[in-house]
Amino acid sequence: MIRRFAPLDTLRSRIALTIVAAMLASLALNGLFVQVAGTWGRPPIDRTGLLEQIAANARVIEAAPVELRPQLAVAASNPMLEVIWNKQRADFHLPPGGTRVTPDSSPLQQLLGDTPRDIETFNPSDWPDDSPYAHYVALVQLRDGSWLSFTPPERSWGLDSNVRIAIIIALGLIATLLVAWIATRQLANPLQRFASAARRFGGDLRAPPIKVEGPHEIRQAIIAFNAMQAQIRHFLSERTQMLAAISHDLRAPLTRMRLRSEFMDDLEQQRKMVRDIEEMQTMINAALGFFREETHREQTTAFDLSELLQTIVDDFRDQGIAVDFTGPAHLVYDGRPLGIKRVIVNLLENAVKYAQKPGIELMCDEHLVCIEVSDEGPGIPESALDQVFDPFYRLETSRNRDTGGVGLGLSAARAIVREQGGELSLRNLSGGGLVARVELPGTRRANAAER
């Protein structure tokens, strides 16, 4: 029987590894703190074993003959503790201000036995400033009245336990946050690229597939998305080709119908049939042009959107049509200039045919570039503001051969805008007139001062 093993790189495994890594990093920082922080970061003196070493040396030297004690003290010295024996306390040349240790409060008294002893301690601050002898010193009096001094070359104990616990907790939190930040970045980057690619596909059906990366669950989602993206492109391509083929094939019967109409005796009926055939031919030509543009989309490029709009205004002015323009003098935008030009020209032509005083206003912010084409006219019934975008739909007032049009202009314009990730909408002005609003994603690069 074939057994299927679960993938190793999953969200669950990454979360578990993050927890383990945070714990290991916390231990590593704690160890580094103990080793590198030096003497102040080590445990208190009663946990270093130094007191036990002092007590053991004191008992051994105390039990030895007096003449052997100096040699035993030298032999007992080590890099961590210097031991000196003298008969008199004054022979140590210690500064005044030592601290006498009471038997009740000293663990060293308990380690030395039941007999109370005189024990004094000195801190580096008890010596004069810049003194080379400023060390921690412990004096222990033996039973015969002689003295032992114990001097560690360096301080081997330090912070209070509460302070050390707080530092260890802080280091643990720092390690956890650091590991969590790195882990979340490793997890979030594939998700961010996935979301960016999905948004890009919404504005560009020819966007490349998403790179498969990240944990197992994210990789499976990316694979499914890439498959869906390929299916959508294939479906749209087949649909476009099929409709284009149908429109193309309709030309032949229309041509035959036109030839047959030439042999009609009734001239009135012949005129009506020729008119209908010509209208159908116009619709077919418009449909073929629409499908052709769907198949061959324009590449995205950087261009001056403001300059493009002013060029359109100049073209209309050359035809004797005044179009007002309001907006920045320059605005570099990443998009499809020919498509945007076709949209704006279509909207202006509609404003010229059905209204008067057309105008263009260009606005932008960090996230949106907006182009509004307005006019002063009768507007559109509220119920038809969305319906006019349906293919081959025309209002009653536009069904006039003199005005032209087959009802594909607004449909093609909205398709061009949406193909670039934007939106085209219409609204009536309260004082009369219509506003066509083109909203594009704010991928502008520069913006000069408003004219």
N, C-alpha and C positions, 0 to 999 in steps of 0.2 A: 504494500500500500504506500502510495506517495504521500508524504507529509509536507504540508506547506508551513514554512517557518515565517514568523512575523518579521517584517523589516526592522532593522536596528535603528535607523535614523528616523525616529518618529517624534511627535510633539511630546509624548509621555517620556521617552528616553531623554530628550533634551532637557525637560524640566527636572528629571531625576539627576542628570549630570550637572545641571546648574546648582542644585542643592549640595551635591557632593563637592563640587568645585568651590562653592562658597565656604563649606566647612573646612576644606583643606587650606584654602587661602587664609581663613581666620587663624587656623593653627600655625601656618607659616609666618604670618605677621606677628603673632604672639611670640613664637620662638625667636624671630628676628629682633623683636623688642627686648627680650630678655638678654640676648647675646650682644646686641649692638648698643643698646641704651646705656650700657656700662654699669657702674656700681650702684647708681641711684635707682636702677630698675630691678635690682635683685631682691630676694626675700629679706625679711628682717633678720637681725643678728641671731635671734634665738632659733631660727630655722636653717642657719647656714652650717651648723656643726662646729662653729668656731668656739662656742662656750664649752662644748664637750672636750675639744682639743686643749683648751686652756686648763680645764679641771684635771684632765689626765696628766698633762705635763707637770702641773703643780704637785700632784700626789707622788709622781715618780721622783721628782727632784727633792721633795720634802723627805722622802724615805731614804735618800742617799746621804753618805757622809758629806760634811761641810766642804772638805777639800775637793770633792768631785763635782760639786754643784755648778761651778762655772763651766766646766767642760760639758756637763749634761745639758746645760741651758743652750750652749752653742750647738750641740748635736740635735737638740729638739727644734731648733729654728729651721724654717723652710720658707720658700718664696711667699707663702700666704701669711706667715706669722713669725715675727722676730722675738726671741725669748732671751732675757737678760736677768742674771741673779746678782744681787748686791746685799751686803750685810745691813747697810743703812739706807733709809729712804732718801736721805739727802744726796746720796751718790748718783741718783738718776737725773738730777738737775731739771726737775720738772717745774713748770710755772705754777704760780698760785692759782687757786680757783677750781681745783678738781672737785668732782662730785663724789661724795661718800655714798656707797650703796648699802641700804639697810637690808638685813637678812630676810625680812618678810617679803620684799619686793624683787629679790634677785634670784633668777633661776641658777646663777652660778654658785650662790651660797648652798643651794640644795645639792648641786653636783659635787661640791667639795666635801660634803659630809655634815655631821651634826654640829661640829665645833664652829661657832661663829668666828668669822675672820674679818679683818679690815680689808675692804675692797674699795678702791677709788678708780674713777674713770675720768678721762680727759678727752675733750673734743678739739678739733683743729682750731676752733675759735678761741680756745683758752691760751694759745700761744700769741706772741706779738705778731703784728702784720709782717708778711714776707719772711717769716721764720722758716728755715729749711727743716726744722724738727716738728712742724705742725702736723701731727698725725693723731689718730685715735689710739689711746693708750689705756690699758687696764693694769692696775697695780693690785697684787694679791700678797698679803702678809702670811708667811708661814708660821708654824707653831713656835719655832725658836726665835721669832722676831725678825728674821731676814725677809727680804722682799724679792718678788718676781715681777718683772714688767713684761707685758705682752703687747707688741705693736704690729698691727697689720700694715704693710706698706701702702695698700690702697683700701679705700672703703669698700667693703664687700656686702653691705646691706644698705637699704635706702628707703624707698617710699613707704608710706603707711599702707596697710593692706587695703583700706577702702579706696585710696587713690589708685593703687595698682589694679584693683578690680574694675574701677571706672575706665582706666586706660585700656584694659583688656577687652571690655565690652565695646568701647569705642572702636578699637581696632577690628573687632569682629563685625561691627556694623559697616565699617568702611570696606572691609573685604567682601561682605555680602552685597553691598551696593555696587561695588566695582564689578564683581562677577555678574550680578544681575543686569547691569547696564550693558556689558559686553554681550551677554547671552541674548538679551532682548533685541539688541542691534542685529545680531546674527539671525534672529527669528523675524524681525520686522522688515529688514531689507528685502527679502523675497516677496513679502506681502505688499510692500510699497511698490515694487516693480510690477507685481501682478496687477495692482489697482491702476497704476499709470498706464500699463498696456491695455487694460480693459477700457479705460477712458479714451485712449488713443484710437482703439478700434471703433468706438462710438462715433468718432469724427472722421475716420479713414478706414474704409472697408478693405483697403489693400495693405493695412499694417502688417508687419511680419509677425510670425508666431512668437509666443513668449518663451524665453529660455527656461528650460525645466531645471529648477534648483530648489533648495530648501528641504525641510523635513518631508517625510513620506506623504503626509496628508496634503501639504501644499503642492507637492509635485503632482499628486493625483488630480488636484483641482486645476492646475495649469494644463495638464494633459487633456482633461475634459474640455477646458475652455478652448484650447487650440483646435480640438476636433470640432467643437461647435462653430468656431470661427471659420474653419475650412468649409463646413457644411453650409453656412450662411452665404459665403462667397460663391460656392458652387450653385446654390439655389438661385441667388440673384442673377448670376451669369446666365443660367439656363432660362430664367424668366425673361430677361432682357433679350436674349437671342431669339426666343420663341415669339415674343411680341413684335420684334423687329422683322422677323421672317413673315409673320402674318401681314404686317403693314406693307411689306414689300410685295408680297404675293397679290395683294388687293389691287395693285396698279394694273395688272393685266386685264381683269374683268372690267375695270373702270374704263380702260382704253377701248375695249370692245363696245361697251355701252355708249361711249361717245361717238364711235363710228356708226353704230346703228341709229343713233339719234339724228344723224345727217340725212337719213332716208325717211324721216317722219314727214307726213304731209301737213299735220297740224303744227303751224309755226309757233303758236303759243305754248303748246305742250313741249315742243322741241326746246324752246327757250328755257322753260322751267327745268327740264331734264338736264340741260347743259349747265345751268346754274347749280343744281344739286351735285352734279358730277364734279364740278370745279371746287365746290365746298368740301366734298369728300376728299378730293385730291389734296387740297390745302391741309386738311386734318391729317392725312396720311404723311405728307411731307413734314409736318410739325412733329408728328409722333416719331418718325424715323430720325429726325434731328435730335429729339429728346433721348431716344434710346442710344443713339450714337455717342452722345455726350456721357451717358451713364457708363458706356463701355470704355471710353478713352478719357479717363479723368486727368485733370491737370495736376502737375507736380507742385508741391508746396515750396514757396520761395519767399525771401524777404523783399519787401517793397514799401514804398512810401504811400500809405493809404490816403493821406490827405491830398497828396499830389495827384493820385489817381482820380479822386472825386472832383478836384478842380479841373482836371482834363475833361471829365464828362460834362461839367458845367460849361466849359469853353466850347465843346462840340455842340451843345444845345444852343449856346449863344450864337454860333455861326449859322444856325438854322433860323435865327430870329426869335428864339424862345429864351426868355430871361429866367434863370434859375438862381435863387439865393443860396449862398453857402455860408455856414457858420461852423467854426471848429478850429483846431490848432493848425498852425502853418505846416508842420511836419509831424508825421507819426509813422515810424517804421514798424511794419507788422509782418508776421510770418503767416502766410496764407496763399490762396490761389487768386491772383489778381484778375485773370480773365473771367473766372466765375463770378467774383464779386462785381466786376464791371457789368456783366450781363444782368445780374440781379438789379443793380441800381438803375441801369438803363431801362429795364422792363418796368420798374416801379415809376420812373419819371415819365415814360411814355403813357402809362395808364393815367397819371396825374394830368398830363397834357390833353389826352383824349376826352376824359370825363370831367375835368375840373379846370382850375386856373391857378396861377401864381404858385407853381411848384417850388419847393425849397428843400435843401439838404442840411442836416445838422449832424456833426460828428462829435461824439463824446467818448471819453475813456476813463478808466481807473485801473487799479492794479489787477483786477480780475475780469474786466469786461470792456469790450469795445462795442460801441453802439452807433448805428447809423439810422437816422430817422428821415424819411422822405414824406413831406407833408404837402397838402394842397388846400385850396379853398373851393369846395364844391359841395354837391349834395350828399356825399358820403355813401355808405353801404348800409342796408338794413342790418340791425344787430343780429338777426337770426342767420344772416348769410356771411358773417365775418369769417367763420371757419370753413363754410361750405365752398367759398370761392376758390379754395386751394385744391378742391377735388379736380382730377383730370377731366377736361372737356366740359367743365361746368361754366356757364356764362349767365350773367344776370340778364333779365329781360331787356334792360336799357342798352346792353352791349350787343344784342343780337342784330347787328346792322352790318351789312357787308362793307359799308363805307368806312367803318371803324376798324375792320379787320379783326384778326384773332380767332382762335379756335378753342380757347379755354385751357391752354397748356402753359401759358406764360407764368402765372403765379405758382402752378404746381412745380414747374421746373425751377423757379426761383427758390421756393422753399426747399426743394431737394438739394440744390447747390449749397444753401446755407447750412442745412442739417448735415450734409456730407462733410462740412468743415467743423462740425461740432457746435454749431450755433442754432439760432431759431429765428423764424420770420413770423411776425404777427401783425394784425391790423386792428386799429381802433378808431372810432369816430370822435371828433372834437366836439366839445359842447357848443361852441359857437358856429359850427358848420365846418365841414372839411374832413379829410381822412389822413391818418398817420400810419405809414408802414414802418415798423420798427425791426431792424436787423441787429440781432445780438450775436456777437462772435466772442470766442474765448479770448481772454486778455493776454495774448502772447506778444504784446507790443514790446519794442526794444527801447524806443526813445520818444520823448514827447517835448516839443518846444512850447513856448508860451502861446497862449491863445491870441489869435489875430485880433 
